[in-house]
Amino acid sequence: MADLATIARPLPKSPAPAPSLIDRKLKARPSRIGLAVFVAAISAGLAYIVFHVSRDLNAVKSTGSWPYILLGLALVIALGFEFVNGFHDTANAVATVIYTNSLEPHVAVVWSGAPAACGQ
């Protein structure tokens, strides 16, 4: 049986191929300006939510914190559901445009989140 075994020579090393355009774009880091705009948008959204929820709750006369705890729990559950559902929607929405190179991956993901943020 040993006489059937052959010794294979290793293949010659070829130069590493240049990274593709998609690899370069996926490894690119966001700019400081982009991060600042993102943080400002998130902060403005949270401030808007806190302001309007507190204004709406001013009319409620309650002696305990139980209604606020239940409201917070309901919001966390609803946002958790939307977050998980958004994974599926985003994957379905961006797969084609990324595969066909119609949009860059980062732009496609942001674009797919825009209709959900607008309430559509």
C-alpha positions in Angstrom: 0.0 0.0 0.0 2.9 2.3 0.7 4.2 2.0 -2.8 1.0 3.7 -4.1 1.6 6.9 -2.1 3.3 9.7 -4.0 5.2 12.6 -2.7 3.6 15.9 -3.7 5.8 18.9 -4.3 4.5 22.1 -2.8 3.1 24.6 -5.3 5.3 27.7 -5.9 4.3 30.7 -4.0 2.6 33.3 -6.1 2.4 36.9 -5.2 -0.5 37.9 -3.1 -3.4 39.3 -5.2 -4.2 43.0 -4.7 -7.2 43.5 -2.4 -10.5 44.1 -4.3 -12.4 47.3 -4.2 -15.0 45.8 -1.9 -12.3 44.7 0.6 -10.7 48.1 0.6 -14.1 49.8 1.2 -15.1 47.4 4.0 -11.8 48.0 5.8 -12.1 51.8 5.6 -12.8 53.6 8.8 -15.5 56.3 9.1 -14.2 59.8 9.3 -14.4 61.9 12.4 -16.9 64.2 10.9 -19.2 61.3 10.0 -18.9 60.0 13.6 -19.7 63.5 15.0 -22.7 63.8 12.7 -23.9 60.3 13.8 -23.5 61.1 17.5 -25.2 64.5 17.1 -28.2 62.8 15.3 -28.5 60.1 18.0 -28.3 62.7 20.7 -30.9 65.0 19.1 -33.2 62.0 18.7 -32.9 60.9 22.3 -33.4 64.5 23.5 -36.5 64.8 21.3 -37.9 61.5 22.8 -37.2 62.5 26.4 -38.7 66.0 25.9 -41.9 64.7 24.4 -42.4 61.7 26.7 -41.9 63.9 29.7 -44.3 66.5 28.3 -46.9 63.8 27.7 -46.5 62.4 31.1 -46.9 65.7 32.9 -50.6 65.4 32.6 -50.6 62.0 34.4 -51.1 62.2 38.2 -49.4 59.3 39.7 -48.0 58.7 43.2 -45.7 55.8 42.3 -43.1 54.9 39.8 -44.8 51.7 38.6 -46.4 53.3 35.5 -43.0 54.7 34.4 -41.4 51.3 34.9 -44.1 49.6 32.8 -43.7 52.3 30.1 -40.0 51.8 30.0 -40.4 48.0 29.7 -42.9 48.4 26.9 -40.6 50.7 25.0 -37.6 48.3 25.5 -39.7 45.4 24.2 -41.0 47.3 21.2 -37.5 48.7 20.3 -36.0 45.2 20.7 -38.5 43.8 18.3 -37.9 46.5 15.8 -34.1 46.1 16.1 -34.3 42.3 15.5 -36.8 42.8 12.6 -34.5 45.4 11.1 -31.7 42.8 10.8 -33.9 40.8 8.4 -35.1 43.8 6.5 -31.7 45.2 6.0 -30.2 41.9 4.9 -33.0 41.5 2.3 -32.8 45.1 1.1 -29.0 45.5 0.7 -28.0 42.0 -0.6 -28.8 42.8 -4.2 -27.4 46.3 -4.4 -24.1 45.2 -2.7 -23.8 42.1 -4.9 -24.3 44.1 -8.1 -22.0 46.9 -6.9 -24.8 49.4 -7.3 -24.0 51.0 -3.9 -21.1 50.8 -1.5 -21.9 48.5 1.5 -21.9 51.3 4.1 -24.2 53.5 1.9 -26.5 50.6 1.3 -27.0 49.8 5.0 -27.6 53.5 5.8 -30.0 53.8 2.9 -31.9 50.7 4.0 -32.4 52.1 7.5 -33.8 55.5 6.2 -37.3 54.3 5.4 -37.6 52.6 8.8 -36.5 55.7 10.5 -39.0 57.8 8.6 -41.9 55.5 9.7 -42.5 53.8 6.3 
